[in-house]
Amino acid sequence: MTQSSNRIFDELARLATDAAGAAQGVRREVETVVRSQFERLIKDMDVATREEVEVLREMVLAARAENERMEARLKVLEEKLAQSGADTPSVT
């Protein structure tokens, strides 16, 4: 009797192992399908990638720095113009 019960337990263990392996396979397949659907959805939505956002961020920082340099240069030129005694042009 002990040998037959061991055999039953061995079969149950093998069945449980096979079921766990099958479940992992199904899980991987579902993850793959869901990931591909999300990627397709995001691509269809025309969402910017991280790289594109980083490039844009660098461009904005460079433009801001250039704007600050130009503002300082304009201030110096306006001061020179004011010292020369000429009227400052009106900005419209």
C-alpha positions as CSV (number, residue, x, y, z in Angstrom):
1,M,0.0,0.0,0.0
2,T,2.8,2.4,0.7
3,Q,4.3,2.0,-2.7
4,S,1.0,2.8,-4.4
5,S,0.4,5.8,-2.2
6,N,4.0,7.0,-3.0
7,R,3.2,6.6,-6.7
8,I,0.0,8.6,-6.3
9,F,1.9,11.3,-4.5
10,D,4.6,11.3,-7.2
11,E,1.9,11.6,-9.9
12,L,0.2,14.5,-8.0
13,A,3.5,16.2,-7.6
14,R,4.3,15.8,-11.3
15,L,0.8,17.1,-12.2
16,A,1.2,20.1,-9.9
17,T,4.7,20.8,-11.5
18,D,3.2,20.6,-15.0
19,A,0.3,22.8,-14.1
20,A,2.7,25.4,-12.6
21,G,4.8,25.3,-15.8
22,A,1.8,25.7,-18.0
23,A,0.5,28.6,-15.8
24,Q,3.9,30.4,-16.2
25,G,3.7,29.9,-19.9
26,V,0.2,31.4,-20.1
27,R,1.4,34.3,-17.9
28,R,4.3,35.1,-20.2
29,E,2.0,34.9,-23.2
30,V,-0.6,37.2,-21.6
31,E,2.2,39.7,-20.6
32,T,3.5,39.7,-24.2
33,V,0.1,40.3,-25.7
34,V,-0.8,43.1,-23.2
35,R,2.6,44.8,-23.6
36,S,2.3,44.8,-27.4
37,Q,-1.3,46.2,-27.2
38,F,-0.1,49.0,-24.9
39,E,2.8,49.8,-27.2
40,R,0.4,49.9,-30.1
41,L,-2.0,52.2,-28.2
42,I,0.8,54.6,-27.2
43,K,2.2,54.7,-30.7
44,D,-1.3,55.4,-32.1
45,M,-1.7,58.2,-29.5
46,D,1.5,59.9,-30.9
47,V,3.0,60.2,-27.4
48,A,6.5,61.6,-27.2
49,T,9.3,59.3,-26.2
50,R,11.6,59.9,-23.2
51,E,14.4,60.7,-25.6
52,E,12.4,63.2,-27.5
53,V,11.4,64.9,-24.2
54,E,15.0,65.1,-23.1
55,V,16.1,66.6,-26.4
56,L,13.3,69.2,-26.1
57,R,14.3,69.9,-22.5
58,E,17.9,70.6,-23.6
59,M,16.7,72.9,-26.3
60,V,14.6,74.8,-23.9
61,L,17.4,75.2,-21.4
62,A,19.8,76.4,-24.2
63,A,17.1,78.9,-25.4
64,R,16.6,80.2,-21.9
65,A,20.3,80.7,-21.4
66,E,20.6,82.5,-24.8
67,N,17.6,84.7,-23.8
68,E,19.4,85.6,-20.6
69,R,22.6,86.5,-22.4
70,M,20.7,88.6,-24.9
71,E,18.8,90.4,-22.2
72,A,22.1,91.2,-20.4
73,R,23.6,92.4,-23.7
74,L,20.5,94.6,-24.4
75,K,20.8,96.1,-21.0
76,V,24.4,97.1,-21.5
77,L,23.6,98.6,-24.9
78,E,20.7,100.6,-23.5
79,E,23.0,101.9,-20.7
80,K,25.6,102.9,-23.3
81,L,22.9,104.6,-25.4
82,A,21.6,106.5,-22.4
83,Q,25.2,107.6,-21.5
84,S,25.7,108.9,-25.0
85,G,22.8,111.3,-24.4
86,A,20.6,110.0,-27.2
87,D,17.0,109.4,-26.7
88,T,16.0,105.8,-26.1
89,P,13.9,104.4,-28.9
90,S,10.4,103.5,-27.9
91,V,9.4,99.9,-28.0
92,T,6.0,99.1,-29.6
